Amino acid sequence: MTFQEDVAFLKKHADAVVLTDGSGPAIVVVPAYQGRVMTSAFDQNEPGIGWINYDLIASGKKRPQINPYGGEERLWLGPEGGPYALFFDQGKPFTLEHWRVPPLLDTEPFDLVTWTEISVTLTKTASLVNYAGTVFDFRIDRTVRFLSPGTIGTILGVQIPDGVRGVAYETENSITNLGQEAWTKKGGLLSLWILGMYKATPTTTAILPFREGPEEELGPIVNDAYFGKVPADRLKIHEGLILFKADGQYRSKIGVSPRRAMRALGSYDPARKLLTIVTIDVPRGDYVNSMWEMQDDPYAGDVVNAYNDGPQGDGKPGLGAFFELETSSPAAELEPGRTLTHYQRTFHFTGEEADLQKIAEAILGADLRAVANAFAGTSQPR
């Protein structure tokens, strides 16, 4: 499917807003799906990069736990699990059977505020109750901006080689405390959580750079125990990089703490000659813990994550052939009327590997040939 075909399909089922400067690349945003960037492309006549769940959208049906419409960047709120969870009802066990996405983040539309050729701003006023019974009244504001190809090199601080094409955008995501009380650690805090669903392939690898140093000082390099320990043939540590197999065939998730996380993560698929880079700031602060357990420290969470979908066990299929790159803001310890903002930028590049290598080395510290070979011969699901 081309980007244009993706847009035509989406417009049959919801309002879809295309953002572009007319130079070729484009992205599409759907306010009805919480302002998600559904997909992007180097040219509107070429395939989109984001994963879209055609079957679910076309069915018009709503599922009770999650409606995975897809989209390469969406806004959720954390924490997912733990004593202050938003994705489990109070008193329920932290199992997949009882997990569910709040409708606010799943099926409720965001309100369109402004729209230009290259940006769209949305808002949503809402309330949520966490696992501890704390009530949060808040407003979410979200702006999506298309970044013109000519600005990408300047923004990243690298020279984009001739022959490399790019498409990029940034999002500005804010949460404001509309309640009468301050949000405190005692009652639980929220975080802005940005997730992107991308098309999984047998040759795609997620790349998470990390700060090197002793564990006694910086803690573990990677948290690989979200949904059971990740097998060694799907997770490798290589010269300052965490490499994670992103084939959509084995349900697993990893995370990197604020002491280890860097300002960029990404993925690479040599078969499609596709390099993706996601950048954020990593402010000092506490980060909510989303582990599905009654945690020892609810504020020892991760800044960046990668998720690979796959069968859920008991013969149940996965949600789809996708993987995710995720980032989070610090915990929002906000007085009434105060706001926390989280920025994320997403860049996709295509070209010859030698040219993509220059970008990957500068931003991720990655050797793309080593990344491409990291899981050679391990493309079969477990």
C-alpha positions as CSV (number, residue, x, y, z in Angstrom):
1,M,0.0,0.0,0.0
2,T,1.2,3.5,-0.8
3,F,0.9,6.4,1.5
4,Q,-1.8,7.9,-0.7
5,E,-3.7,4.6,-0.4
6,D,-3.3,4.6,3.4
7,V,-4.7,8.1,3.6
8,A,-7.6,7.2,1.3
9,F,-8.4,4.2,3.5
10,L,-8.2,6.3,6.7
11,K,-10.5,9.0,5.4
12,K,-13.2,6.4,4.8
13,H,-13.3,5.8,8.6
14,A,-12.1,9.0,10.3
15,D,-10.9,12.5,9.6
16,A,-7.3,12.3,8.4
17,V,-5.0,15.3,8.2
18,V,-2.0,15.2,5.9
19,L,0.9,17.4,6.8
20,T,3.5,18.2,4.1
21,D,5.5,21.2,2.8
22,G,4.9,20.0,-0.8
23,S,8.4,18.7,-1.4
24,G,7.4,15.0,-1.5
25,P,7.5,13.6,2.1
26,A,4.4,13.7,4.2
27,I,2.8,12.4,7.3
28,V,-0.9,11.8,8.3
29,V,-2.5,12.5,11.6
30,V,-5.9,11.2,12.8
31,P,-7.6,13.3,15.6
32,A,-10.1,10.6,16.3
33,Y,-7.3,8.3,17.3
34,Q,-5.9,10.7,19.9
35,G,-3.9,12.7,17.3
36,R,-1.8,9.7,16.2
37,V,0.7,10.0,13.4
38,M,-0.6,7.0,11.6
39,T,2.2,6.8,9.0
40,S,4.8,8.8,7.0
41,A,6.5,8.3,3.7
42,F,9.4,9.7,1.7
43,D,6.9,10.3,-1.2
44,Q,3.2,10.0,-1.2
45,N,3.3,7.4,-4.0
46,E,5.6,5.1,-1.9
47,P,4.7,2.8,1.0
48,G,4.1,4.2,4.4
49,I,6.5,3.5,7.3
50,G,4.0,3.2,10.1
51,W,2.0,0.0,10.9
52,I,-1.8,0.4,10.3
53,N,-4.3,-2.2,11.5
54,Y,-6.4,-2.3,8.3
55,D,-8.6,-5.2,9.5
56,L,-9.6,-3.6,12.8
57,I,-10.2,-0.2,11.4
58,A,-12.3,-1.6,8.5
59,S,-14.4,-3.7,10.9
60,G,-15.7,-0.7,12.8
61,K,-15.8,-2.8,15.9
62,K,-14.4,-1.9,19.3
63,R,-12.5,-4.4,21.5
64,P,-12.8,-4.4,25.3
65,Q,-9.1,-4.4,26.2
66,I,-7.3,-2.5,23.4
67,N,-8.0,-1.2,19.9
68,P,-4.6,-1.4,18.2
69,Y,-5.4,0.9,15.3
70,G,-1.7,1.3,14.7
71,G,0.1,4.5,14.0
72,E,3.8,5.3,14.2
73,E,3.4,7.8,17.1
74,R,0.7,7.9,19.7
75,L,0.3,9.4,23.2
76,W,-0.4,7.3,26.2
77,L,0.0,8.1,29.9
78,G,2.0,6.0,32.4
79,P,2.5,4.1,34.6
80,E,1.1,1.0,33.0
81,G,1.4,-1.4,35.9
82,G,2.4,-1.2,39.6
83,P,0.7,0.3,42.7
84,Y,-0.2,3.5,40.7
85,A,-1.2,1.7,37.5
86,L,-3.5,3.3,34.9
87,F,-4.0,0.1,32.9
88,F,-5.4,-2.1,35.7
89,D,-8.5,-1.7,37.8
90,Q,-8.0,-1.4,41.5
91,G,-7.4,-4.8,43.2
92,K,-7.1,-6.7,40.0
93,P,-4.0,-8.9,39.4
94,F,-1.3,-7.7,36.9
95,T,-2.1,-10.3,34.2
96,L,-2.9,-9.9,30.6
97,E,-6.5,-11.0,31.2
98,H,-7.1,-7.9,33.4
99,W,-5.0,-5.4,31.5
100,R,-6.9,-2.7,29.5
101,V,-6.2,0.6,27.9
102,P,-8.2,3.5,29.3
103,P,-10.7,4.6,26.7
104,L,-9.2,8.1,26.8
105,L,-6.0,6.7,25.3
106,D,-7.7,4.1,23.1
107,T,-11.0,5.1,21.5
108,E,-11.8,8.7,22.5
109,P,-11.1,11.4,20.0
110,F,-9.0,14.5,20.7
111,D,-10.4,17.9,19.8
112,L,-8.8,19.7,16.8
113,V,-7.7,23.2,17.8
114,T,-5.6,24.5,14.9
115,W,-4.4,23.1,11.6
116,T,-1.9,24.4,9.0
117,E,-0.2,22.8,6.1
118,I,2.6,21.5,8.3
119,S,1.2,21.3,11.8
120,V,-1.9,20.3,13.8
121,T,-2.7,21.0,17.5
122,L,-5.2,19.0,19.5
123,T,-6.5,19.0,23.1
124,K,-8.4,16.8,25.5
125,T,-9.7,17.4,29.0
126,A,-10.2,14.3,31.0
127,S,-10.1,12.5,34.3
128,L,-8.4,9.2,35.3
129,V,-8.3,7.1,38.5
130,N,-5.2,5.1,39.2
131,Y,-4.8,1.7,40.9
132,A,-4.5,3.4,44.3
133,G,-7.7,5.3,43.8
134,T,-6.2,8.7,43.2
135,V,-8.2,10.9,40.9
136,F,-6.4,13.0,38.2
137,D,-8.2,15.9,36.5
138,F,-6.1,17.2,33.6
139,R,-5.8,18.6,30.1
140,I,-3.6,17.1,27.4
141,D,-2.3,19.3,24.6
142,R,-0.6,17.8,21.6
143,T,1.0,19.5,18.6
144,V,2.4,17.5,15.6
145,R,4.8,19.4,13.3
146,F,6.1,18.2,9.9
147,L,9.8,19.0,9.6
148,S,10.9,20.1,6.1
149,P,13.6,17.8,4.6
150,G,16.0,20.7,4.3
151,T,16.0,21.3,8.0
152,I,16.7,17.7,9.1
153,G,20.5,17.9,9.0
154,T,20.5,21.2,11.0
155,I,18.2,19.8,13.6
156,L,20.3,16.6,14.1
157,G,23.6,18.4,13.7
158,V,24.8,16.1,10.9
159,Q,25.4,16.3,7.2
160,I,22.8,14.3,5.3
161,P,24.7,12.6,2.4
162,D,23.5,13.2,-1.1
163,G,21.2,10.4,-2.2
164,V,19.7,9.9,1.3
165,R,16.0,10.8,1.5
166,G,14.3,11.7,4.8
167,V,10.9,12.3,6.3
168,A,10.6,13.8,9.8
169,Y,8.3,15.3,12.4
170,E,8.2,16.4,16.0
171,T,5.5,16.3,18.6
172,E,5.0,18.6,21.6
173,N,3.0,16.8,24.3
174,S,1.8,18.5,27.5
175,I,-0.2,17.6,30.5
176,T,-1.7,20.2,32.9
177,N,-3.1,19.6,36.4
178,L,-6.6,20.9,36.4
179,G,-7.4,19.7,39.9
180,Q,-7.5,21.5,43.2
181,E,-4.7,19.4,44.7
182,A,-1.0,18.9,43.9
183,W,0.0,15.6,42.4
184,T,2.3,13.8,44.8
185,K,4.3,10.6,44.9
186,K,2.2,9.4,47.8
187,G,-0.9,9.2,45.6
188,G,1.0,8.3,42.4
189,L,2.1,10.4,39.5
190,L,1.5,10.4,35.7
191,S,4.0,10.5,32.8
192,L,3.7,11.3,29.2
193,W,4.4,8.2,27.2
194,I,5.0,8.2,23.5
195,L,4.8,5.0,21.5
196,G,5.3,4.2,17.8
197,M,4.1,1.1,15.9
198,Y,6.3,0.3,13.0
199,K,6.2,-2.6,10.5
200,A,8.1,-5.5,11.8
201,T,10.2,-7.6,9.4
202,P,12.6,-10.6,9.9
203,T,15.6,-8.2,9.2
204,T,14.6,-5.3,11.5
205,T,16.6,-4.5,14.6
206,A,15.9,-1.9,17.3
207,I,18.9,0.1,18.4
208,L,19.1,1.6,21.9
209,P,22.4,3.3,22.8
210,F,23.3,3.3,26.5
211,R,25.7,5.1,28.7
212,E,28.6,2.8,29.5
213,G,29.9,2.4,33.1
214,P,29.9,0.1,36.1
215,E,26.6,-1.4,37.3
216,E,27.2,-0.4,40.9
217,E,27.2,3.3,39.7
218,L,24.7,3.3,36.8
219,G,22.6,0.1,37.5
220,P,21.8,-2.6,35.0
221,I,22.4,-1.9,31.3
222,V,18.9,-3.1,30.3
223,N,15.6,-4.1,31.9
224,D,14.6,-7.2,29.9
225,A,12.1,-8.7,32.3
226,Y,8.8,-6.9,31.4
227,F,7.1,-9.9,29.9
228,G,9.6,-12.6,30.9
229,K,13.3,-12.6,30.2
230,V,14.2,-11.9,26.6
231,P,16.2,-14.8,25.0
232,A,19.8,-14.3,24.2
233,D,19.1,-14.8,20.5
234,R,16.8,-11.8,20.5
235,L,18.8,-9.3,22.7
236,K,22.5,-8.4,22.4
237,I,24.8,-5.9,23.9
238,H,27.4,-4.6,21.4
239,E,29.8,-1.7,21.9
240,G,27.5,0.7,23.8
241,L,24.4,-0.5,22.0
242,I,21.4,-2.7,23.0
243,L,20.3,-4.6,19.9
244,F,16.7,-6.0,20.1
245,K,15.2,-8.2,17.4
246,A,12.1,-6.5,16.0
247,D,10.4,-9.1,13.9
248,G,6.8,-9.1,15.4
249,Q,7.2,-12.8,16.2
250,Y,7.9,-13.0,19.9
251,R,6.2,-10.8,22.6
252,S,8.9,-9.1,24.5
253,K,9.9,-5.7,25.9
254,I,13.1,-3.9,27.1
255,G,13.8,-0.6,28.8
256,V,16.7,1.7,29.7
257,S,16.8,3.7,32.9
258,P,17.5,7.5,33.1
259,R,21.1,6.8,34.3
260,R,21.8,4.7,31.2
261,A,19.5,6.3,28.5
262,M,20.9,8.5,25.7
263,R,19.0,11.1,23.8
264,A,18.4,8.9,20.7
265,L,17.2,5.4,19.8
266,G,16.2,3.9,16.5
267,S,15.9,0.9,14.2
268,Y,17.4,-0.4,11.0
269,D,16.2,-2.8,8.3
270,P,18.8,-3.5,5.7
271,A,16.3,-5.2,3.4
272,R,14.3,-1.9,3.1
273,K,17.4,0.3,3.5
274,L,15.4,2.0,6.2
275,L,17.0,3.8,9.2
276,T,14.7,5.3,11.9
277,I,15.9,7.6,14.6
278,V,13.9,9.0,17.5
279,T,15.3,11.8,19.7
280,I,14.2,13.2,23.1
281,D,15.6,15.1,26.0
282,V,16.3,13.0,29.1
283,P,15.7,15.5,32.0
284,R,16.8,14.6,35.5
285,G,14.0,13.4,37.7
286,D,12.0,10.3,38.7
287,Y,10.4,8.1,36.0
288,V,7.3,6.1,36.7
289,N,7.7,2.3,36.8
290,S,5.4,0.4,34.5
291,M,6.4,-3.2,35.5
292,W,3.3,-5.4,36.0
293,E,3.9,-6.0,39.7
294,M,3.7,-4.4,43.1
295,Q,7.1,-2.7,42.8
296,D,9.7,-2.0,45.4
297,D,10.2,1.5,43.8
298,P,7.4,2.9,41.7
299,Y,9.6,5.8,40.6
300,A,12.5,3.7,39.3
301,G,11.1,3.4,35.7
302,D,12.7,3.6,32.3
303,V,13.0,6.5,29.9
304,V,13.1,4.6,26.6
305,N,11.7,1.2,25.7
306,A,11.4,-1.1,22.7
307,Y,8.6,-3.6,22.3
308,N,8.2,-6.6,19.9
309,D,4.8,-8.0,19.4
310,G,4.1,-11.7,19.1
311,P,1.8,-14.5,20.3
312,Q,0.4,-13.9,23.8
313,G,0.4,-17.5,24.9
314,D,-2.4,-20.0,25.3
315,G,-2.6,-20.1,21.5
316,K,-3.7,-16.5,21.3
317,P,-2.2,-14.5,18.4
318,G,-0.4,-11.3,18.8
319,L,-1.9,-7.9,18.1
320,G,-0.1,-7.5,14.8
321,A,3.2,-7.6,12.8
322,F,4.7,-4.6,14.5
323,F,7.3,-3.4,16.9
324,E,7.5,-0.2,19.0
325,L,10.0,2.4,20.0
326,E,8.8,4.3,23.1
327,T,9.9,7.3,25.2
328,S,8.6,8.7,28.5
329,S,8.7,12.0,30.3
330,P,9.7,12.3,34.0
331,A,6.9,11.8,36.5
332,A,4.6,14.8,36.5
333,E,4.7,16.1,40.1
334,L,2.5,19.1,39.4
335,E,0.9,21.8,41.5
336,P,-2.6,22.9,40.3
337,G,-2.4,24.8,37.0
338,R,1.2,23.6,36.3
339,T,2.2,21.8,33.1
340,L,4.8,19.2,32.1
341,T,5.9,19.0,28.4
342,H,7.6,16.2,26.6
343,Y,9.1,16.6,23.1
344,Q,9.9,13.9,20.6
345,R,11.3,14.0,17.1
346,T,11.1,11.1,14.6
347,F,13.4,10.8,11.6
348,H,13.3,8.2,8.8
349,F,16.0,7.8,6.2
350,T,16.5,5.7,3.2
351,G,19.5,5.3,0.9
352,E,22.6,3.2,0.5
353,E,23.9,1.6,3.6
354,A,27.3,3.4,3.4
355,D,25.4,6.7,3.4
356,L,23.0,5.7,6.2
357,Q,26.0,4.6,8.2
358,K,27.3,8.2,8.4
359,I,24.0,9.3,10.1
360,A,23.8,6.2,12.3
361,E,27.3,6.6,13.5
362,A,26.9,10.2,14.3
363,I,23.6,9.9,16.2
364,L,23.4,6.4,17.5
365,G,27.1,5.4,17.6
366,A,26.0,2.4,15.5
367,D,27.8,0.3,12.9
368,L,24.9,-0.7,10.6
369,R,26.7,-3.7,9.2
370,A,27.2,-5.1,12.7
371,V,23.5,-4.3,13.5
372,A,22.4,-6.1,10.3
373,N,24.4,-9.2,11.2
374,A,23.5,-9.2,14.9
375,F,20.7,-11.7,14.5
376,A,21.7,-13.4,11.3
377,G,20.1,-16.9,11.2
378,T,17.6,-16.2,14.0
379,S,14.6,-15.0,12.0
380,Q,12.3,-17.8,13.0
381,P,9.8,-17.3,15.9
382,R,10.5,-19.1,19.1
